[in-house]
Structures are given as structure tokens and as C-alpha cells.
């Protein structure tokens, strides 16, 4: 055999070998599930992303199949036609971002399906088809939350973070590793606007930090005429006023398993801060002796301030303290309040209102109801309720669980709700999303998607105060750390109108 013929034979052999390798590889990657045995059973997937309505701009809903098998295949289809499939050897279904975005566009306002097939020792099986809907209603692009240890006695590392809901990008707005290990809380935005924000720092570098139109102010909101500094905030729609509660807070710790911590007010009022004048004012209707006023929230037209109010009792009678939902009229041009009326008498039903939020269209008030008190995040019985402000009809949406539901925020387009829930394990708080239709009906909630679907098994922080904002907040720890050592602006008390 001459050298040229030998080389040609080698090339032919290499070509045939490469074809065989490719064929074997393709055969191993192309799973023949056409003959899979159908079983009338729902696959156990984690997180539970089955039978849900999702925004048209949400990140991929990666999940894990909690069934033993040799191999896993998830087939994504639209109008009975396969769009793509994802194969896995360990049950983790990670959807390529490009394919996911294409699916959301194609199935906008319609349903798509997921068929889960598993290869067992005796062949392939196919579970019941999962049907999900893509809503044409987008969700605000960012979610801002505080990450904090689930205990309440003290704090360790914490921070305020923003997560892009279109993908898995998370960036810090502020971390206490850059501010002396202090506490920070109560971040709040004006009408879901990323350019108008505030939050508090406690202990070292204490103050209320207001970020508006690219500028930061550090405030001392405590005055000689008020109980203390501002606590729970709510931005007026004009961006020129902020309502705060001011509270004397007591913590008690139970010695029984079902009740861990009780947080209650011995005194509390509602005050309003005027940004332009650096002044605080209040009124008898929101700052009265003998009553506890807290958790202010503005109506979207700015003409009313809603808040929670209860008869003041001794801390020993904490189980009898129950808050109603009240409303007082407001004139932002004159900085003046008007008449007070009771929106919902929760105390008469044996319940207590906390965390009221008004829908952007002004039609609904959403709040938590628990057996007593106002710090419902430590009450397992706390559920979310919806009050139609026009008909006065109150309903309990099917978004609640047997664990705590607490803080909640509306999207700017009035269609999405994000709320805090401890349904995952009874201890850690996680953000869940639900879609509201024209009739006020909510869809099955789903947890914030993560790149790793097993994320929540390993993550030991709680997501606190989930707030939806339209776009990215142009703040980071480096920018804020430049302000923390500055002397705060001392706010003055204007009047009690």
C-alpha cells in the first residue's frame, strides 16, 4: 500500500468514525418520547409553576422534577405544536433564555403547555400536561427587597437589593457592610418610580435617606413635638410629601412554639413630611390621644390618606388591640386635612387591619387581616383581603395559604400583585406574584423565579418588603456610602392643623 492510498484510507476511516460519533451523540440527545406511556398523574415540580398566569416579560421559570428517573424531558408547546424541549439528567429543567423569550412572544395573551416525560427502568412515561397562560399585561421591570435573617431579635448582614424580573440579575442598592453593620429598613417608592425613593438607617449613621432625581438627602425626622423619627412611609403621588407613622414599639417573645414574637405599639401617630420645606405637620384626626394610628398610605389621586387606627390599650391587653381602616381627606396645595371616615370596621368582626395599599386605579383597598395587633408578619393567621371601595364588598382572594401572608405591592398598571408569604416553610418570607383580571379575580400565585430552581432550599435569608418599580434604581452602596457620614438635615415641626 503506497503512502497516498494509506492516507486516503485513514481519512475515510476518520470520516466514517466521525459520522458514527455524531450519530451516537445525536441519538443520545434526541429522546424518543413519542411512545411514552401516558399516566393520569401530575408530575411533582418545584417550585410549583403549574396552572399559573405569568407576565409577558418574566424571567424563565426554571423548575426541578421531584420524581426519580434516569432521564427527564420537558416539551414546551404552543397550539399543540412543539416549540422546544429541555432534557435533563438530574430533573433540573433550565430553559434557555432566548427560547423562553420567543415562547412568551408567540404565546402572548394565550396558553402554552409543558409535557413532562420521564425515562424509567421500564421505559418512558408521560405525566398530565401542564397549561400556563401568558398575560399581555407586563409587570414592572424591577423588584426591590431587603434580605434579612428570618429572626427578629437582632440582625447580622442585611441589604436592600433590586432584581430585574426580565432575567436573573440582582444588584445591591445598599448593604450594611458599608455602613457599620447597622440596620436599614422601610424602603419606599413614589408611584413605582425608580427615581423617587427613601429608606431608613438605624443605629450607626442613623437617618432617613431620600433619593429624588439623582440627589440624596439625609434627614433627622425626630422633633420635640413628635413621638420620634418617621417609621412606616408612604409617598404622596406629587412626590412632594411623605406620610410617616411615628411609633413607640415594644417587642415581646413568646415561650410557645406557634407564637414566636409579638411587636406592638404603645404609642403611635401619623405625620406628614413636606420635602420642599423640610417640615413635618399633622392633624388631630391622625394624631390623637387615646388612639394608635399607623401604616399610612395615600390614594392614587392624592386626595385621601388611609391609615390604621385602634383604641390604645395597655400592652398587657395586646390580644385585644384591633385596628380599623380609616381615611382622611387631604389638600396638598394647602397642606391641610379634612374630615375622617371609617372605611372598614375590622374590630367589629374580631379582626385587625394592617398594611393597607390602594390599587393604582383607586378602586380597591388591599390589606391584611389578623386576629389582633398590627405587625401581622408574625401572625400565621394573617391573610390578604380585598375591599371594593365603590361597592364596599370585601373578599378573600384565593392567593392565601395556611401560613403568614403580609406585605404587598401593586404593579403600576394595576394588574399584578407581589406579596410576602411564609407558605414555603413557615419561617422564611418569599415574594409571590399573582395577576388580577378586570373582575378583581386573582390567579394562582407563583414564587419569584430563580436561575437555580433549588435556590429556595439553600437560601437562608427572608425577602422583606417587596416593592415593584418600573426600571432600575440608579443607586449602589458606593454612592450611598458617600452620604452616610454627613450631618443630617434637621426637620422642623410646622404645626398640628
Beta strands, then each sheet from edge to edge (+ up, - down):
strand 1: 37-38
strand 2: 45-46
strand 3: 53-54
strand 4: 63-65
strand 5: 71-78
strand 6: 81-88
strand 7: 92-93
strand 8: 111-120
strand 9: 123-126
strand 10: 130-134
strand 11: 142-149
strand 12: 159-164
strand 13: 170-175
strand 14: 183-190
strand 15: 193-202
strand 16: 207-212
strand 17: 215-220
strand 18: 233-235
strand 19: 241-256
strand 20: 259-274
strand 21: 279-282
strand 22: 291-298
strand 23: 304-311
strand 24: 324-331
strand 25: 336-344
strand 26: 352-358
strand 27: 364-370
strand 28: 383-388
strand 29: 394-395
strand 30: 405-410
strand 31: 416-421
strand 32: 430-435
strand 33: 446-447
strand 34: 461-469
strand 35: 489-490
strand 36: 492-496
sheet 1: 1+ 9+ 8- 5+ 6-
sheet 2: 1+ 9+ 8- 10+ 3+
sheet 3: 2+ 4- 7+
sheet 4: 13+ 12- 11+ 34-
sheet 5: 14+ 15- 16+ 17- 35-
sheet 6: 18+ 19- 20+ 21- 36-
sheet 7: 22+ 23- 24+ 25-
sheet 8: 26+ 27- 28+ 29-
sheet 9: 30+ 31- 32+ 33-
end
